[in-house]
Amino acid sequence: MPLILDNIDASLEETMLKSLASSHSLDAAVGYFNLRGWRLIAEAVDALPRREADRPKVRLLVGMTENPGDE
């Protein structure tokens, strides 16, 4: 089921972990990507079941990136 998460009404980490527990893949479009945030869900993503060779577990579309000096 598609979800739109904005981290205002619900905890992004909590909601993502709950959703990933019953998912077979993750497709996400994000404005920014930061490895500190990814680490919060990395184990749940690793636990996703193996997919066919031509379909990755995760497809991530990133709109912006941070400058390395801002990390």
C-alpha positions in Angstrom: 0.0 0.0 0.0 1.5 3.4 -0.9 2.2 5.7 2.0 3.1 9.4 2.0 5.3 10.1 5.0 6.2 13.7 6.0 7.5 13.1 9.6 5.0 15.6 10.9 2.0 13.5 12.0 3.9 10.2 12.5 7.4 9.2 13.3 9.1 8.4 10.0 11.4 5.7 11.5 8.6 3.9 13.3 6.2 4.0 10.4 8.9 2.8 7.9 10.0 -0.1 10.2 6.4 -1.2 10.6 5.7 -1.0 6.9 9.0 -2.8 5.9 8.2 -5.7 8.2 5.3 -6.6 5.9 6.8 -5.6 2.6 8.6 -7.3 -0.2 10.3 -4.2 -1.6 10.7 -0.5 -1.1 10.1 2.2 -3.7 10.6 5.7 -2.4 10.9 9.2 -3.7 12.6 11.6 -1.3 13.6 15.2 -1.4 16.9 14.6 0.4 18.9 11.5 1.2 21.2 11.1 4.2 23.0 8.0 5.3 22.3 8.8 9.0 18.6 8.3 8.3 19.2 5.3 6.1 21.0 3.6 9.0 17.7 3.7 11.0 16.0 1.4 8.5 19.0 -0.5 7.0 18.4 -3.7 8.9 14.7 -3.8 7.9 15.7 -3.2 4.3 18.3 -6.0 4.5 15.6 -8.3 5.9 13.3 -7.8 2.8 13.0 -11.1 0.9 15.2 -11.8 -2.1 13.7 -10.6 -5.4 14.1 -11.8 -8.9 17.5 -11.0 -10.4 16.1 -8.2 -12.5 14.2 -6.5 -9.6 16.1 -4.8 -6.7 14.8 -4.8 -3.2 15.0 -1.0 -3.2 14.4 1.7 -5.8 15.1 5.2 -4.5 14.6 8.4 -6.4 16.4 11.4 -4.7 15.5 14.9 -5.6 18.3 16.7 -3.8 21.6 15.8 -2.1 23.4 17.6 0.8 26.8 19.1 0.3 29.4 16.8 1.8 30.5 19.6 4.2 26.9 19.8 5.6 26.8 16.1 6.7 
